[in-house]
Amino acid sequence: MRIDDRVLDEIRQKSSIVDVISEYVDLKKKGSNYMGLCPFHSEKTPSFSVSESKQIFKCFGCSAGGDVITFIMKIEHLSFIEAVKFLAEKYNIELSEEKIDKKKLDKITRCYDANVLAAKFYMQNLKKNKMALEYLERREIGPEVITAYGLGFAEDSWNNLLNYMKSNGYNEEELVEYNLVSKSQNGKYFDRFRNRIMFPIIDLRRRVIAFGGRVMDDSMPKYLNSTDTVVFHKGRNLYNQNIVKNLDRSRIILVEGYMDVISLYKSGIKYSVASLGTALTPEQAELVKKFGKDVYICYDGDEAGIRATKRAIGILRSVGVNPKIIRLPEGLDPDEYLKKYGAFNFEVTLSEATNYFEYLIEDLKKNFDISTTEGMTGFLVESAKLVATIKNPIERDLEIDRLSKDYKVTRSAIINYINRNKQNYEDKRERNREFNLKNSRQTTKPVAKNIQNGFKKSKYQLMAYAAADENYIKIIKKYLNLEEYLEKNEVEVIKSLEEAYEKSAKDPLENLKENGKITETSYRIIKEIEVFHEYPDRIIEELAKTIIKSKLQEDLKSTLSKLEKLDRNEPNYKEKLKELSEIIIDLNQKLKGGMKND
């Protein structure tokens, strides 16, 4: 038996090595690391070092060292499997074991090898392509950065990589599976990436797992990214993770794209990461948390960037991180800002980063005319609700103090409002966890809360999850047959969102609206729905169950109505009676059977 690699990665991400070792060793902060007396040999002077940023321990006296799993193996005298189970139970991680499948292992190995081969092929292409090199030169990306990030170039050809990989023993179908080649509807194979600067995605073990490609002009999509494969899960990796994991930094900057990371790197700021063409996921947030004590969000300054920032704040807070926000002027992205103002000014802007709560308050203020009594009251009520979400009592008290001073309202008024509505907040939070719609904006007349039909509510919530994260669509498909249980227009919305993700749209839902693929009403409803990122699999499963049950009940009601209207004197009465009766029996069996998705 073996433990799934993804489970091992999740254990390493969620189990803080400092927290785990602190239960056995009295650790003291010394510089960027923690020191203590080694538990594996007798000593009087601490030589046992723990690195929070690298998630490793090392004893300079007895040479013991490793990661959190290694430590538990040694301290508890457990086997590898037992240590993994120990940590999985401690952090409530579902442990899945699988038999060693030689074919699967061979496929994984071949995928890694294929990615390395493709990366080298793209790198060689770049060296001999004058146009691509000139483009990078205009972007002020020189040989040092090209080498550090393994940048390459996919030529403007339909089959260059395909032919090269075939000459090295790979067949078309496996190249499609590895996401290096695509297959047309008429069965023709062609290179997935063409006429693009190539960015290899490298995992924490320095293995090439995927690619991102950027055009050199204004054609769309600007970025094309690998989809998930046997070695790559987009929502569990970050661009530049292989570099930042080795940096002993106390801070990490979260940016939107590859070029932002590279621009910061060549400016001497190496501690940034980017999500891979999708909204930040909880798994990525856990990684960010490991890489730096202080987390900064530096997304584009445009409207889409602001929406993405607010989403990222929510996800980071759900994993225990209170980020700071770097505000760039004039709607600039980090790459544009660095070109215009330079690294020194960026560092100044970094030092002036806004507390996440202050950022949310400033954004909230845009929705109200605070020059009027009504507007100020509405703003302070919503601000108090925001304060109520802060779990840390000290932080909550400081933010109450800030609100009181900034907007000339007494602390007691804010506290009284929060306390008076505390039960309401808790009830509302519970209702939200049970998937009731919640109005989250005040600028327009809310439409989501006016939907009384529970079936429709659940379907809108499902679409909201699809719009929130590309990975949630996969979970939706796992639990629900879209064509069977959703209306045609609802299926089209989810499929269009998939296409938008494929094209790396910054805001997929906004993209649907701009392209006329969603009605204004549906757009507004979905935008108003609050998505919780803590337990997406469980929430989506419950939504799917509700939808399936409601659809079966609707079908049953409709069939019973047909049965009641059936005329004994009409032709084929017995056949129709039998047909309707069988449908009713089938629907009742499905309802009694727990409404599982067939």
N, C-alpha and C positions, 0 to 999 in steps of 0.2 A: 504493500500500500504506500501511496505517497500523498502529500498534502498539495492541493492546488496552489500553483505559484501566486495566483491573485490573492489567495487567502494569506499567504506568507507576507506579501507586500502590504496588505491591509493591517496585519498584526504589527509590522515594523512601523507603519505610519501612525497607528493609533496609540501604541504603547510608548510613552515618553521614557527614554532610558534613565533620565535623571530621577523621575518619579519612582520607577521600578527599583533602581539600585538604592535609593534613599530609604527604602523599607528594610534594607539589610546593612547599609553603611551610613555613618554620619558624614555627610558631604558638606564641604564649605566652598563657597564661591571664591575662586582665585583667578583673576583675569577673566578670560572668556570661558574657562573650564571650571570643573568642580573637582576638589581633591578630598581624599579620605584615606583611612588606614585600610590596606588591602585585606579582604576577607579570606583570601586564599593562601596567605602565608603570614607569619608573625613578624610584625615590625612596629617600631616606635615613632618613626617619622613618616608621615603620609607620602606614599609614592604611587597611589592609585588615582588615576585621572579619568574623568568622564567628560566627554565632549557632547554638549547638547546639540550643537549645530550639525555635527557629523554622526550623531547617534551611535557612538562607539565608546568602549572603555579600554584602558590600557594600564597595566601595572609595570612601572619601571624597575621594580624589584624582582618580581618572579616571571615577568614577561607574559602574564596572562592577558588576554585581550579578545575583543570581538564585539558583536552587537548584542542587543537585548536578549535574543534567543540563546546565544552562547552563554551569557551571564546566568540565566535561569538554569541551563543545563548543568553548569558547574556548581552553582550555589545550592541547588536543590537535588543534585545528583540524579538528574533525569536524562533520558534519551532525547534525541532531537524531537521525535514525535510527541513525547510526553511534555516537553518544554513548550512546544507549540500549543498543545491542548491546554496547558496551564495558563498561558497568556490569553488564549482565545476565550477561555471561561472568565478570566479576570476582566476583560474588556468587552464582554458580550458580543463576540464575533462568532458568527455561525461557521462551524468547521466542516468543510467538505473534503472527504478523502476520495481518492480515485485510484483505480488500479493502473499500474504502469502500462501504458499502451504504446508498444514500440512504434507502431505506425504514426501515432500522434506525436511522439517525441521526434521521430524522423521528420515529420512535416514541420514542426517548430524549428528544428535545426536548419532545415532547408530554407525556411523563410528568413531566418537570421542571415544565413549565407547569401541568399538572393539580395537582401537589402544592402549588405556590404558591397556585393558585386555591382549593384546598381549605383550606389553612392560613388564608387571609384570611377565608374563609367561616366557619370555626370561631372565629376571633378576633372577628368581628362577632357571632356567636351569644353568645359569652361576655359581651360588653358589655351585652347586653339581657336576660340570664338572671339574675334575682335569686338563685335557688337556688344556681346554680353560683358566683356571686360571693361569696355568704355562706359557702359551703363553703371557698373559698380564703381568705377572711378568717379563718375559724376555724383554718385551718392557718397563719395569719400570713403569707400570701403576698399582698403588696400590688401596686399598679400598676407599680412599678419592676421587680419580678421578672417580672410577667406580660408586660411589654413586652420585657425582656431575653431571655426564653425563647420569646416568641411563643405563649404559652399560649392555648388556645381551648376551645370546648365543642361536643360533638356532641349535638344535641337528641334527645329520646326520640321519634324518628320513624323510620319504615321507609324513607322516600324523600326527605327534605329535600335531602340532598346530591346524591342521584341526579338529582332534577329540576333542581337548580341547575346541575350540571355539563352536563346535556343541553341546557339553555338556552344554554350557552356553547360548544356545538358538539362535545361528547364523546358517544360512543355507549356503550351498556351493556357490550359485550364488552371494549372497551379499558379501561373503568373497573374491570372485574373483574381485568384483567391488571395494572393499576396498584395493585391491592389497596385501592381506595377503596370498592368495591362488591362484594357477594357474590352468588352465584347459587344458588338452592335446587335440590333434586333435581327438582322439578317445573317448573324453568325460570324461576322468578320472580326478579327482581333486587331487592336491598334494600341499604341503607346498611350497610357493615361495622361502623362505629363508631356506637353509639347510647347516649345518656345517659351520656357519659363526659367527664371533663376531658381535653383533647387536648394532647399534647406533640409538637411537630414535631421530627423528627430531621434535623439539618443537617450536611452534610459539610464537609470541610476547605476547600472552595471556596465555602462559605456558601450552598449550594443545599439546598432542602428535598427530602429523598430518601425519607422515610417518616414514620410516625406511631406513637405509643404512646398508648393510652387507658386512663384509670383510672376505676373506678366511684367513686361518692361515698358508698356504703354498704358493707355487708358481703357483698354478692352476689359470686358467682364467675363467671368468673375475675376477680380483682381488676384485673389488667392484661391488655390485649389489644394485641398488637403486629403491625405489618405483617410479612408474610413477604417473601421475596426477590422483587425485580422487576428490570426492565432497568436501573434506576439504583441499586438498593439490595442490598447483600449484608450481612446481619445480622452475620456473623462477622468482617467487616472494618471495622466502624465502631464508634464509641463515643459515648454520649450526652455532650454538652458538649465534644466535640472541637473544635468551631468556636470556642469561647471560650478553652480552655486553650492552643491552639496559638499564640495571640498573647501569652500571659503569659510573662514572662521569669522563670520559677520554677525552683528547683533540685529541687523535690519535687512529687510527684503522688500523689493519694489515689484508690485504686480502691474504689468502693462498688458496691452491688447495684442500686439503682433510681433512677428519675428524681427522686423526692421527696427522697432522700438528697442528691443533687447540689444540688437547689434549696435545701434547708435549710442546707447548708454555704455556698452562695453568699450567701444573705441574712444569714448570720452573719459575712460578710466573708471566708470561706474559699472562694476561687473556683477553686482548682486541683484539682478532683476530676472523675472520669469514671466512667461506669457502662457495663457491657456491656448489650446490648439484649435482655433476656429470655432469655438463653441463657448457658451456662457460658462462661467466658473462653476464647478461642481463641488459638492461636499468633500469628495475624495481629493480633489486638487487643493481645496482649502486646508485639509489636514497636512498635505505636503508643504504648503506655504508656511504653515504654523511651525513645522519642523525646521525650515530653512532660516528663519529669523525671528528674534524676539519681538522686534517692532516691525509691523507690517504696514506698508504704504500702498495705496491704490493710486495709480497714475494712468487713467484712461483718457481718451480723447476728450476735448472740452466741448464737443458738439452735443446736441440733444440725445443722440443715441448713446454717446459716451456717458452722459449723466444717468440715463436709465440703467446702463450696464453697471455703473458705479454703485447705484442704490441696491441692485440685485446682489452684487458682490459683498456689500456691507452686511446684508442679511445672512448670506451663506457663511461668511467669516465669523460673524457673531454666533452662529449656531454651533461652531466648533470651538468657541471660547476665545476668539480673537477680536479685539477692539481696534480696527484699523484707523490709520490717519489718511487723509485725502490730500494729494498734491494737486493744487488747482493751477492749471496752465491757462494763460490768457488767450484771448482772440480765437478760441475754439481750436487751438493748435494741439497736435499730438506730440509725444515726446521727441520723435525724430525731427519734426519741423521746429520745435522749440529749441533743441540743441543747435540746429543749424543757424537759427536766427540770433540766439542769445548766448550760446556757449555753455560749457560744463559748470563754470563757476556760478553763473546765475541759476542754473538748475539746482546746484547744491544749496543756494540761498533759499530757493522756492521749497526745497525739501525740508529745510530747517523751519520753514513757516507753515508746514503742513497743518491742515485743519483736523481737529478732533472729529471723529465720525458723527457724533451726536450733533455738534455744531453745524456740520455739513447738512445733515437731515433737517435740522431746524430751519436753516437758511433756504433749503429747497421747499420746505413746507410753507414758508412765508410767502412764496410766489403765488400761492393759491388764494391769498386773502388781501383785502384792502385794509391794512392795519391802521390807516388814518381815521377809520370809522370805529365807533364803539362795537358795532356788530361784528366787523371784520376782526378786530383785536380779540374779542371774546372767542370767536370761532377758532382763531389761531392758537390762543392759549389753551383752549380745551383740547385741541388736537395735539399740542405740545405736551400737555399733561399726560395724555394717553401714551405718547412716545416715551416719556420719563418712566411710566409704569412698567414698560417692557424691560427696563434695566434691572438685572438680577442682583448685582453687587450693591449692597446698601450704601457703601461709602461713595461709590460713583454716582448712585442715584441722588444722594444728598447734595453732592457737588453740582450736579446738573440742575437740581431744584434751585440752588443758590444762584447759579448763572442766569436762569430764566427770571428769577425774582429781580436781580439787579439790572439785567438788560432791558426788561420790559415793564419795570416799575409796578410789579404786582407782589403782594406779600407772600412770603414762604408758606404761611399758614393756609392761605387760599388755595395754593397749588396742592399742598399736602392733604387738605380736607377734601378737595375734589378727587384726588387719587384714592384716598381711603374710603370715601363714600361710594366710589364706583369700583372698588377693588374686586368685589364679588362678581360684578358685571364683567370686568376684564377676564377673570378666571373662567366664568361661564362662557364668555365669547370665545376665549382661546380653546376651550374644550369643544365648543360647537365647530370652530374652525377645524379642529383635528378630526371632527366628524364630518367634515367636508361641506359645511354650510357656506354660502357665498357671503363675502364681506365687502362692503363699499370702502375703497381706499382713497378716493379722491373727492374733493369738495368743489372743484371748479365747474363741473357740469352736473346736470341732473342725473343721479345714479340710476342705472337701468338694471344692474344685476340683482339688486335686492327685490325688484318687482316681479321676478320670475317665481311663480308659486309652484309650478310643476317640478316635483323632485327629480323626475326622469330627465327633464331638460337641464336642470341645475347640474346634475352629475355629468352630463355630456359636455356642458360648457366648462366645467372644472377639468374634465379630461383634456379638452383642447387647450386650456390654460397651462396644464402641465406639459403638453406637447410644445407649446410656444416658449416655455421657460428653459428647456434643456433638450438638446438632441438625444441624449441617452434615455430620457423619459419616454420617447416614442418607442424605443425598443422594449421597454417595460410594458407599455400599453399593449403592444402587439403580442407580448407573451401571455397576457391575461384576457385579451379580447379579440375576437374575429371582427374586424372593422366593418367589412361589407355586410355581415349578418346582423349586427346590432346597432349600427349607426345609419343615419340618413345619408344619401348620396353626397349632399353638399358638405356634411360634416366629415365624411371620409376625404373629400377633396381638400378641405382645410388642412387636415393632418398630412396628406400627401404633399401638398404645396409647401408646408412647413419643412418637410423632409428635403424637398428640392432646394429651399432657401438655405438650409444648413449645408447642403452639399456645395452650394455656391459661396459658402462662408459669409452669408449676409450678416451684417452687424446686429440688426434687429429683425429677426425673421417675421414676426407678426406685422411690423411696420412695412416690411417688404411686401407682404400679402396685400395690405391695404393700398399701397402705392400702385400695385399691379392689378387692382380690381378683382382679387381672388377671394375677398371676404367682404361681407356687407358692413356698413358703418355700425349698425346695431351690434352685430356679433363681435366686431372689433372692440367696441366700447365695453361690452360685457366681459370679454376675456381679459381686457386690460385691468378691469376692476377687481378681478379675482386674485386673492392672495395665495401664493403658492408656498407651501412649507417644504423645505429641502432636507429636513431631518430624517424622515422615514418615507422616502418617495415610493419604494417598492410596495410597502404595506398600504400606503394611501391609495396608490393607483389600483392595487388589487381590490381594495374595498369599493372604489369607484366602479371598477369593472363589474363586480358582483351586483352592485346596485343597478347598473345599466342592464345587465343580463336579466336580472329578476324583473325589472320594470318592463322590459321588452316582452318577456315571456307572459307576464300578466296582461299586457296590452293585447298580445296575440290571442291569449285565452279568452279574454273578454270579447274580442271581435268574433272569434269562432263560436262562442256560446250564443252570441247575438244572431249569427247566421243560422245556428241550429234552431233557435226559437222561431225564426221566420220561415223555416223550411215547411213547405206545403206538402201534405201527404198525397195530394192529387197530382202533383207535378211529375213529369217524366223522370225516370232514373232516381226516384225518391230514395229507394233502398241503398243504391250505390253512394249517393250524396250523404245519406245518414251515416253509412259505414265510414266514409272518408272523413267526415267531420268528427265522428266519435273517436277515430284513431288519432286524429290530430290533438283532440282534447286529452286523451290518455297520455300521449307523448309529452304534451306541454306540462301536464300535472306531474309526470314522472321527473321531468327536468327540474321543476320547481321543488319537488320533495327531495331531489338528489343534491341539493345544495347549490343549484344554479352554476355548476362548473362549466367552464367554457370548453366546448367540444373541440 
